[in-house]
Amino acid sequence: MKKNTNQNNYAISIGNITKAATITKIPQTASVEVSVTGAATKPRPLRFFGEPDPPMREPLESSSFTFSARHVPDATLLVGSGVVFTPDGKSIKDTTYMTSGVEMKSSTERWPQIDETRRVMIAYNAGWRNYYHWTIQSMFSTYVSLSYFGSAGNIFVYPQIHPNAKELLYYVAERQFSPEIYFLHPRAQVGFRRAAILNSTYKNLAFNPSPLLGEFARHVLKNCPAQRTDGRKIYISRRDSKKRTIENEDEVIKFLENQGFKALELSRLTVREQISAFAAAEIVVAAHGAGLTNVIYCNPNVRVIEMLPRSYQNPCFSTIGQALGIDWTVCVFDAGMLDGALPASQKVLPWRVDLDLLKSALAV
């Protein structure tokens, strides 16, 4: 590992990652960058059925990513949105990810239990209620912070989260690293003398997955022993979702069960059960949705078939598949569009799966 003393840069080779003691602290008044370069796996091309629109067809050209930790003195945090303000009342742009028109309140609390001589790590964003954003951005940033910047002297703060989110936090951070953690009320506005944010928490990582996701997943699996096995072929149902429901899902499930698949509703499972199901799977069929986040725990030889309606083509999961070298098929169905509907409405419309197209994808 080489240190550039002029820019505080640390180059880490993916092929031979070392947890170096030289990155145990974030400088008090500066930023640190960790460049992830070298033996990153070349992104695997996608397989398409149907006619996807851009950006689904845009290939992931590189899976490298540069991490940076920014020191923020006298920071103010809007807990519910994750937006961080500097002492002059200006929001830090990265932290406004997925927010709109957020302003600082007139009064700010100081959190009395937090030792103001220690740094507060803010490793979450406004999407903390969503399993994808919580896992791929918040928990991944927490892992990066603990693994590469160290836990000594740092405190982590999060909103008061759902039990499933807290379960994943346990596997990511508490079981091995045992950092000091506080959960704050989502409506609170709290000030910290010393804080830090990581760029991997925000927008840049959403469509440019880090090659370290594989290492992150292996860390979680090590701390989350397998609990159940749901067969080698699993289908992730949308029955437990209110958005983008599949109108003919009964037909889809009947067809897949005849092919040896087991249908799962992930909202009925604990995080540990979800991780175990994906870790044991040889083939996963799923409509686009947060449950596909769990593909990071799959074995390297897994095959994934992601189904999307034409009204909502989002590459956030397929780029993860490419970065991790997964055999990934995207099926785009000519369904779900509604003439005259606003773009935001198109994202949540019911849609139908063309079984012939799905059969073709499975036959490859």
N, C-alpha and C positions, 0 to 999 in steps of 0.2 A: 504494500500500500504506500502510495506516495503522497506527500503533503506539499502543496504549493503555498509557501509561507506568505506570498504577496496577496493572494486572493482567498485564502482559507478554503481551498478546494481539495477534496479527497477523491481520488480515483479508485473505484472498486471494480474488479473484474468479476463478472457474473460466474465465470467458470471456476473461480476459486475464491469465494467470498470469505473474508476473515472479519470476525467481530473485533475490531482493533480498539485497544484501550485509548488510542489517541483521539477518538471521537467520544469522549465521555461527557463533555459539556458543550453547551452552545455558548459562544462568547457573549459577554454581558451587554455589549453595545454594538454588535455587528451581526451579520448574517453568515450562515455557513451553507456551502453547497456540497452535495455528495453526487458526483457524476457516476452514473451506472452505465458502463460501456463494456465493450469486449465481446465475450462469448455468448451474447444473447442469441437465442434460436431465431432463425429466419422465419418470419410469419408464414403460416400455412395458408394457401389459397382456399377460398370458400367454394362450395358447390351450390349451384342455384337451380331451383325448379320454380317455374313461373317467371314473370318478367319484373325484376326489381328496378326501382328507380334509384338515381343517385340520392343520398350518398351510400346506399347499400353496396353499390358496385365498386366504390372506391377502395382499393386494396390498402391494407395496413402495411406501410413501407418499412417501418422500424418499430421495434418494441423497446428501445432504450428510453430512459427517462432520467432527468436530473432533479434530485431532491434538494430543496432549500428550506432552511429553518430561519425564520426572521424574528429577531428580538423586537418586542414592542414595549417600551417603557410607559408607565402610567396609562395602561390600556383600559378601555371600557368595553364590556361584552354585553350585547343583548342576547340573553341566554336562549330564547326560543328560536331565533333566526341564525344564531352563530355569527352575526356581524360584529366586527371589532372596530372600535374607533380609536384614533390617536388623541393625544391631549388637547388638540385644537378643535376637536369635535368632528373631524372628517373621517368618514368610513374608509377602511382599507379595501380597495377594489376587489381583490380576490375573495374576500370574505362575504361579499354581497351576492355571491353565486346563488342562483335560484331565489332571489328576493327581489322586491320591487318597492321603491320609495320608502325604505326603512330609515327612520330618523332616531337620533339619540334623545332620550327623555331628559327632562330638566334636572332630575336628581339621580344620583348614583349611590348604591350601597357599597360598603366595603365588607367583604366576607370575613367575619371576625375569627373564624377557625383557621384561616390560612395564614401561615407565617409569611409576612411580607418580604422577608429576606430570600424567599425561595421563588423559583419561577413557576408560573402556571402555564401548562401546555394546553392549548385549545385545538383539539384534533377532531373536530366535527363540523358539519355545515348544516344549512337549513333543511336538508333532506334526511335528517337523522331518524325520522319516523319510518322511512322507507328502507326495506331490508337491503336493497342493492346499494344505496348511497351509504348506509350505515356500515356495510361490510367492506365494499371496494374502496371507499374513500376514508371514512372515519376510523374503522378498525385497522385498515391497512396503514394509515398514517400513525396510529397509536403503536402498531408493531414496529414501523420504521423508526419512530422516535425512541422506543425502548431498546431496540436492537443496535441502532447505529449512533444514537446520541446519548444513550445511557439514561438510567432512571434516577441516579443520585441527585438529590436537591430539587427534583422536579415534581410538581403536583399536576394531576390531570383533572379537568372539570368537564362534566357533561350535563345535559338536561336530565330531568327525571324520566327515565326511559322505560319502555315496555319490558316485561320479564324476559322475553326472547332475546331482546337486544342486550340485556344485562347478562344473560347466559353466554352469549358469544363473547362479550367483554371479558368474562371470567376465563374462557379458553385462550383468548388472545393475550391478556395482560396479567390477570390476577394469579392464575395458577402457577406461572413460572416466575414472573418478574416481581409480583407483589408491590406495585406502585401505590402511592397514596392517591385516593380518588374521592372526589366530592360530586354529588348530584344536586343541581340547582333547579329552582322552580323556573319553568319555561317563561313565565312573565317577568322574571327578575331582570334588572340591569345592574351589573356588578363591575366594580373597578378593581384592577390589580396593579400593584406597583411594577411588577415584572411579569411579562407574558411572552409567549412565543407561538407562532403559527407555522404550519408546514404547507408548502404549495401542493403536495399530493392530496390534500384534503379537498381541493377545489376543482374547478372546471377542467384543467389540463389533463387530468388522469381519466376523465370519463370516456374519451374516445381514443386515448393513447395509452393503453394499459402497460404497466410496468412489467418487465420480465421477472421482477421479484415477487409477483403474485403467486407464482408456483412455490417459492420458498415460504411465503406467508401461509399458503394453504397447508403445506407440510407441517409448519409450526402448529397450526390449529389442530390438525389430525393427531399430532403427537400428544397434545393436551386434551384431546376429546376421543377417548377409546370408543371403537365401534360398538353400537348398542343393538342394532337390529339390521336385518337384511330383507329387502322387499323384492328380491329377485333380480335377475340380470337385465330385464327389460322393464323400464318404468315410463309411465306417461304422467305428466304433471297437469292435473285438471284445472280448469278455470271456474269450476262450479262455486268456489268460495270467493270469487271476485265479483265486484259490481261494475267493473269497467271491462270493455272489450270481451264480453261474454261470447261464447261460441254457440250459435243458435242450434246447431245439429250435433252438440257434444255427445249426446246419448249414442248417436250413430258412430261417432269417432271412437268412443270407448268400447262399444261392442266389437267394432272392427279390430281394434288393437288387442283387446282381450283374446280374440280368436287367434291372434298372432303371438300369444304368450306374454303380453304386457300386463303389468299391474298398474291400475290408476291410483294416484295419490293426490290428496288435498293437503298441501303443505301447511295450511293454517291449523290443521289438527295435530301437527307433529311438533315436538320440541326441536330446538336447533340441533341438538345431538342426533335425534332421529333423522332429520333432514340430511345432515352431513353423512351419516352412516349409509343412508339409502343411495346417495349419489356416489359415494366412495366405492360401493359394491356394484354399481351399474356397468353394463357393457354397452347399452344403447339407451339413450334418453330422447323421448319425443315430448315437446312442450311448445305451447304458444308463448310468444314473447311476454315476459312478465318477471317480476322480481325474484320468483323462485329459481330462475335460471342462474342466479348468482352462485348457486351451489355447484355449478359445473367446475369451479376452481378446485373442488375436492375430488373430482373424478380421476380414475386411473388414466395413464397416458394413452391407452388403446381404446378409450371410449369413443363411441360415435354419437353425435348430437344432431337431431333434426329440429330446427327452430321454425315455427309457423307464425307468419305475420299476415294481417290484412293489408291490402294496398293502402288503406287510410292511415296506417301507422307503421312506417318502416324506420326502425331505430337500430343502428349498428352497435349499440353499447355492449351487447352480449357476444355478437359474432366477432368483434375485435378482440375480446378476451379469449375466445376460442382460437383465433389466429395467433395471438401472442403466446399461448400455451401449447400450440402445435396440435390442437384437437381436430379430428376429422369432423368438420362442421358443414351441415347442409342447411340452406335457407330456402324455405318454401313460401312464396308470396302468392296470396290468393286474391283473385279479383272480386273482393267483397268488402263490405264495410263503408263504402263511399256513399255520401248522401248529398245530392245536388243542393247547392245553396247554403250548406251548413258551414259554420265558422271552422277554421283550422283546429282550434282547441276542442271543438265538439267532435271532429272527425277522429280524434285520438281515443275516444271512449265508446264509440259506436259498436253494437253487436255485429258479428260477422259469421260467415259460414266457411267450413273447411270442405274443399273439393276432395272427396275420398280417392278419386282416380289419381289426382296429383300426389296425394300422400302415398298411395300404393307405389307409384313410380319412384318416389324418393326412397322408400324402404327397400325396393328391389335392387338398388345399386350395390 
